[in-house]
């Protein structure tokens, strides 16, 4: 009897040891992939505090600033449409390895840029590499841990955006050669991550049809179509607001914060993005629909408060508006991912996640470029910011109505 019990205990111990080893084996790749998301988004927001320096040095207008920003979003969108689901076929590692090496090289183009053409070229290549990577790394996180991967897909981009803007501002304010040094550091980070990807195990088995996957496709799994239609307007609105601050953040800050420090432009992006990441972590156990509804309300209130801050030059109202808008940004993105992605199978995840980013990056790039033209040829920065905010609020309100309309039907289907 004792020997049977001992054997059972030994079997249980071996099983627990195997599960522990499996957990450890997955933990390192998970954190590596999460760090890649952070680095990708940090490299995209790091130039934000530097735009006024480039503008003063090379003598261009707000239109050029938003175009430099907009071509990045268009490049990301192009890569998502062509390479977004490639990792479902060839595996996550090959796509990520190539994207990271391209990113490392692109950081040197930034570091040695001597004018707008080089800046545009760097932003385009950076966008292509980022777009190729985000679908693969996001799907890889879900491969390793579906629950934590969903949270990481929402938190890591925001944390990266916050870190990149703040680090770019700090480098500009405190260190020599800031327009070069920050990109050299990022290049080293990407090279180190490429080594990590080369050593990590593959997270998916892959499937045939890689060449066919390069053709842009807008197909959605049937089960994901309704939640995607509901999520699209608020995704567009939230990323449009983020795009405005990433492109014109330092100029917008000067409407309220009368301070010549270059750090201010990075700080406002940091506040917004950090609020987004923090809110997602705090609300991670909230139901997806409630999270999205609360995020939409926070986004509307935050933008409304931003308009108040611009009108009365209130620093307190401006800071609070950034916190609320950031909270709305984060929870709407997380709610959308948690609503849409569960409808996808393993070999549909990268493609569907890429489609979420297509809507997002369209919202981030196109309105920002339009805003640049309005700043120069319209009513100026303050009037453009007010008009922009009103459109964001209207889109968010449309999404809230759509979400409320789908809830009764969804409740009936469950009963």
C-alpha positions in Angstrom: 0.0 0.0 0.0 2.8 2.4 1.0 4.6 1.8 -2.3 1.5 2.6 -4.3 1.0 5.8 -2.5 4.7 6.7 -2.9 4.5 6.0 -6.7 1.4 8.2 -6.9 3.2 11.0 -5.1 6.3 10.6 -7.3 4.0 10.7 -10.4 2.4 13.9 -9.1 5.7 15.4 -8.2 7.0 14.7 -11.7 3.9 16.2 -13.3 4.2 19.4 -11.2 7.9 19.6 -12.0 7.1 19.2 -15.8 4.5 21.9 -15.6 6.8 24.2 -13.7 9.5 23.7 -16.3 7.0 24.3 -19.1 5.9 27.5 -17.4 9.5 28.7 -17.1 10.2 27.7 -20.7 7.3 29.9 -21.8 8.0 32.8 -19.4 11.3 34.0 -21.0 9.9 34.2 -24.6 6.7 35.9 -23.3 8.7 38.7 -21.7 11.0 39.0 -24.7 8.0 39.4 -27.0 6.4 42.0 -24.7 9.7 43.9 -24.6 9.7 43.9 -28.4 6.3 45.6 -28.5 7.5 48.2 -26.0 10.7 48.9 -28.1 8.7 49.1 -31.4 6.3 51.7 -30.0 9.0 53.5 -28.1 10.9 54.0 -31.3 7.8 55.4 -33.0 7.1 58.0 -30.2 10.8 59.0 -29.5 10.9 61.5 -32.4 7.9 63.5 -31.0 9.8 65.8 -28.7 12.4 66.2 -31.4 10.1 67.5 -34.1 10.4 71.2 -32.9 14.2 70.8 -33.1 14.0 69.4 -36.6 11.5 72.1 -37.5 13.8 74.9 -36.3 16.9 73.4 -37.8 15.5 72.6 -41.2 12.8 75.3 -41.5 9.6 73.4 -42.2 5.9 73.9 -41.2 3.3 72.0 -39.3 2.2 70.3 -42.5 5.7 68.7 -42.9 5.6 67.6 -39.3 2.3 65.8 -39.8 3.3 64.3 -43.1 6.5 62.9 -41.5 4.2 61.4 -38.9 1.5 60.4 -41.4 3.9 58.4 -43.7 4.8 56.3 -40.7 1.2 55.3 -40.2 0.7 54.7 -43.9 3.8 52.5 -43.9 2.6 50.5 -40.9 -0.8 50.1 -42.6 0.8 48.9 -45.8 2.9 46.3 -43.9 -0.1 45.1 -41.9 -2.1 44.6 -45.1 0.7 42.6 -46.8 2.7 41.0 -44.0 0.1 41.0 -41.2 -0.8 37.3 -41.3 2.5 36.1 -42.7 3.7 34.7 -39.4 0.6 32.5 -39.3 2.2 30.6 -42.2 6.0 30.9 -41.8 6.2 31.2 -38.0 6.7 34.1 -35.7 10.5 34.0 -35.4 11.5 34.6 -39.1 9.1 37.6 -39.4 10.3 39.1 -36.1 14.0 38.5 -36.7 13.9 40.3 -40.0 11.8 43.2 -38.7 14.1 43.7 -35.7 17.2 43.8 -37.9 15.5 46.3 -40.2 14.5 48.4 -37.2 18.1 48.4 -35.9 19.4 49.7 -39.2 16.6 52.3 -39.5 17.6 53.8 -36.1 21.0 54.7 -37.7 19.2 56.5 -40.6 17.4 58.6 -37.9 20.7 59.2 -36.1 22.5 60.4 -39.3 19.5 62.3 -40.9 20.5 65.7 -42.3 17.1 66.8 -43.6 13.4 66.0 -44.3 14.1 63.4 -47.0 16.1 61.2 -44.7 13.6 61.7 -42.0 10.8 60.7 -44.3 12.8 57.6 -45.5 13.5 56.5 -41.9 9.8 56.9 -40.9 8.6 54.9 -43.9 11.1 52.0 -43.4 10.4 52.1 -39.6 6.6 51.8 -40.3 7.1 48.9 -42.7 9.2 47.0 -40.1 6.8 47.8 -37.3 3.7 46.8 -39.3 5.4 43.5 -40.2 6.3 42.8 -36.5 3.1 43.8 -34.6 0.9 41.1 -35.9 3.6 38.4 -35.3 4.6 39.5 -31.8 0.9 40.0 -30.8 -0.1 36.6 -32.0 3.1 35.1 -30.4 2.0 36.5 -27.0 -1.4 34.9 -27.4 0.3 31.6 -28.4 2.3 31.5 -25.2 -0.5 32.7 -22.8 -3.9 33.6 -24.0 -5.0 35.6 -20.9 -1.8 37.4 -20.1 -1.1 37.8 -23.9 -4.4 39.7 -24.3 -3.4 42.1 -21.5 0.1 42.5 -22.8 -1.2 43.3 -26.3 -3.1 46.2 -24.8 -0.6 47.4 -22.2 2.8 47.0 -23.9 2.1 49.4 -26.9 1.0 52.1 -24.5 3.9 51.6 -22.1 6.2 51.7 -25.1 4.7 54.9 -26.4 4.9 56.5 -23.0 8.5 55.4 -22.5 9.7 56.5 -25.9 8.2 60.0 -25.6 9.6 60.6 -22.1 13.1 59.1 -23.0 13.2 61.2 -26.2 12.4 64.3 -24.1 14.9 63.5 -21.4 17.7 62.9 -24.0 16.8 66.2 -25.7 16.8 68.1 -22.4 19.7 66.6 -20.6 22.2 64.9 -22.9 24.4 65.9 -25.8 23.6 65.1 -29.4 20.0 64.0 -28.5 18.8 63.6 -32.1 21.5 60.9 -32.5 22.0 59.3 -29.1 18.4 58.2 -28.5 18.4 56.3 -31.8 21.8 54.7 -31.2 20.5 53.3 -27.9 17.3 52.0 -29.6 19.4 50.4 -32.3 21.4 48.5 -29.7 18.1 47.4 -28.0 16.7 46.0 -31.3 19.9 44.1 -32.0 19.8 42.5 -28.5 16.2 41.5 -29.0 17.0 40.0 -32.4 19.5 37.7 -30.7 16.8 36.7 -28.2 14.4 35.9 -31.0 17.0 33.8 -32.8 17.4 31.7 -29.7 13.7 31.4 -28.6 11.5 28.4 -29.7 8.8 28.9 -32.3 5.4 29.4 -30.9 3.2 28.2 -33.8 3.4 25.3 -36.2 2.7 27.4 -39.3 0.7 26.4 -42.4 0.9 26.5 -46.2 -0.1 29.5 -48.2 2.5 32.1 -47.3 2.6 33.7 -50.8 -1.2 34.0 -50.9 -1.1 35.6 -47.5 0.9 38.5 -48.9 -2.2 39.7 -50.9 -4.1 42.3 -49.0 -7.3 40.8 -47.6 -10.0 42.5 -45.5 -11.9 39.2 -44.7 -13.1 38.8 -41.1 -14.1 35.5 -39.4 -17.9 35.6 -39.4 -18.0 35.5 -35.6 -15.8 38.6 -35.4 -17.6 40.8 -37.8 -20.2 42.3 -35.5 -17.8 43.1 -32.6 -15.3 44.6 -35.1 -18.0 46.9 -36.6 -18.9 48.1 -33.2 -15.2 48.6 -32.2 -14.0 50.3 -35.4 -15.4 53.9 -34.8 -14.0 54.2 -31.3 -10.6 52.6 -32.3 -10.4 55.2 -35.1 -11.3 58.0 -32.8 -9.0 57.0 -30.0 -6.0 56.6 -32.3 -6.8 59.8 -34.1 -6.5 61.6 -30.7 -3.2 59.8 -30.1 -1.9 60.7 -33.5 -2.6 64.4 -33.0 -0.6 64.4 -29.8 2.2 62.3 -31.3 2.5 64.7 -34.3 1.8 68.1 -32.8 2.1 67.4 -29.0 4.8 70.0 -28.3 2.9 72.7 -30.2 -0.4 71.8 -28.4 1.4 71.9 -25.0 2.5 75.5 -25.7 -1.2 76.5 -26.0 -1.6 75.8 -22.3 1.9 75.3 -20.7 3.9 78.4 -21.4 7.2 76.8 -21.0 10.1 76.6 -23.4 11.4 73.2 -22.3 11.5 70.6 -25.0 10.7 68.0 -22.3 7.0 69.2 -22.2 6.1 67.7 -25.5 7.3 64.3 -24.4 5.7 64.6 -21.0 2.2 65.1 -22.3 2.5 61.9 -24.5 3.9 60.1 -21.5 1.0 61.1 -19.2 -1.6 60.0 -21.8 0.1 56.7 -22.6 1.0 55.9 -19.0 -2.6 56.5 -18.0 -3.8 54.2 -20.7 -1.4 51.4 -19.6 -2.3 51.8 -15.9 -6.0 51.8 -16.5 -5.8 48.6 -18.6 -4.0 46.9 -15.8 -6.4 48.0 -13.1 -9.5 47.1 -15.3 -8.1 43.8 -16.7 -10.8 41.7 -15.0 -13.6 43.9 -16.1 -16.0 42.4 -18.8 -14.9 43.5 -22.3 -18.2 45.3 -23.1 -18.2 47.2 -19.8 -14.5 48.1 -20.4 -15.2 49.4 -23.8 -18.3 51.4 -22.7 -16.4 53.0 -19.8 -13.5 53.8 -22.1 -15.7 55.6 -24.6 -17.2 57.7 -21.8 -13.7 58.5 -20.4 -12.5 59.4 -23.9 -15.4 61.8 -24.5 -15.1 63.5 -21.1 -11.3 63.7 -21.5 -11.5 65.4 -24.9 -14.2 67.8 -23.7 -11.9 68.7 -20.8 -9.0 69.2 -23.3 -11.1 71.8 -25.1 -11.8 73.6 -21.8 -8.1 73.6 -21.1 -7.3 75.1 -24.5 -10.0 77.8 -24.1 -9.0 78.9 -20.6 -5.2 78.0 -20.7 -5.7 75.8 -17.6 -2.7 73.5 -16.9 -4.7 71.5 -14.3 -7.6 70.9 -16.7 -5.1 69.9 -19.4 -3.3 67.4 -17.2 -6.6 65.9 -16.1 -7.8 65.7 -19.6 -4.7 63.7 -20.6 -5.3 61.2 -17.8 -8.9 60.7 -18.8 -8.3 60.6 -22.5 -5.5 58.1 -21.9 -7.7 56.0 -19.7 -10.3 56.0 -22.5 -7.7 55.2 -25.1 -6.4 52.2 -23.2 -9.7 50.6 -22.2 -11.3 51.0 -25.6 -8.3 49.3 -27.2 -8.3 46.5 -24.6 -12.0 46.1 -24.8 -11.8 45.9 -28.6 -9.1 43.2 -28.5 -10.9 41.2 -25.9 -14.1 41.4 -27.8 -12.8 40.6 -31.3 -9.8 38.2 -30.9 -11.6 35.4 -29.1 -13.6 34.7 -32.3 -10.3 33.8 -34.1 -8.6 30.5 -34.3 -4.8 30.0 -33.8 -4.0 30.6 -37.5 -6.3 33.6 -37.8 -5.0 35.6 -34.8 -2.2 37.5 -36.5 -4.4 38.5 -39.5 -7.3 39.6 -37.3 -5.0 41.5 -34.9 -3.5 43.2 -37.9 -7.0 44.3 -39.0 -7.5 45.9 -35.6 -4.3 47.8 -36.2 -5.3 48.7 -39.7 -8.3 50.6 -38.4 -6.2 52.1 -35.6 -3.3 53.3 -37.8 -5.7 54.8 -40.3 -7.2 56.8 -37.4 -3.7 57.7 -36.2 -2.3 58.9 -39.6 -4.9 60.4 -41.8 -6.6 62.9 -39.4 -3.2 64.1 -38.2 -2.1 65.0 -41.8 -5.4 66.8 -42.3 -4.9 68.6 -39.0 -1.5 69.8 -40.3 -3.0 71.4 -43.4 -5.7 73.0 -41.2 -3.1 74.5 -38.9 -1.4 76.2 -41.8 -4.3 77.0 -44.1 -7.2 76.9 -41.8 -7.9 78.7 -38.5 -4.6 77.9 -36.8 -3.6 75.5 -34.1 -6.2 76.3 -31.5 -9.1 76.3 -33.9 -7.9 73.0 -35.5 -7.5 71.4 -32.1 -11.1 72.3 -31.1 -12.5 71.0 -34.4 -10.4 67.8 -34.1 -11.7 67.2 -30.6 -15.3 67.6 -31.6 -14.9 65.0 -34.4 -13.2 62.6 -32.0 -16.1 63.0 -29.5 -18.7 62.4 -32.3 -17.0 59.2 -33.4 -16.8 58.0 -29.8 -20.5 58.7 -29.3 -21.4 56.7 -32.5 -19.4 53.8 -31.1 -21.2 54.0 -27.7 -24.6 53.9 -29.4 -23.6 50.9 -31.5 -22.3 49.1 -28.4 -25.5 49.7 -26.5 -27.6 48.5 -29.4 -25.7 45.2 -29.7 -26.0 44.4 -26.0 -29.7 43.5 -25.9 -29.3 41.2 -28.9 -26.3 39.5 -27.3 -28.1 39.1 -24.0 -31.0 37.4 -25.9 -28.7 35.0 -27.6 -27.2 34.0 -24.3 -30.5 33.4 -22.6 
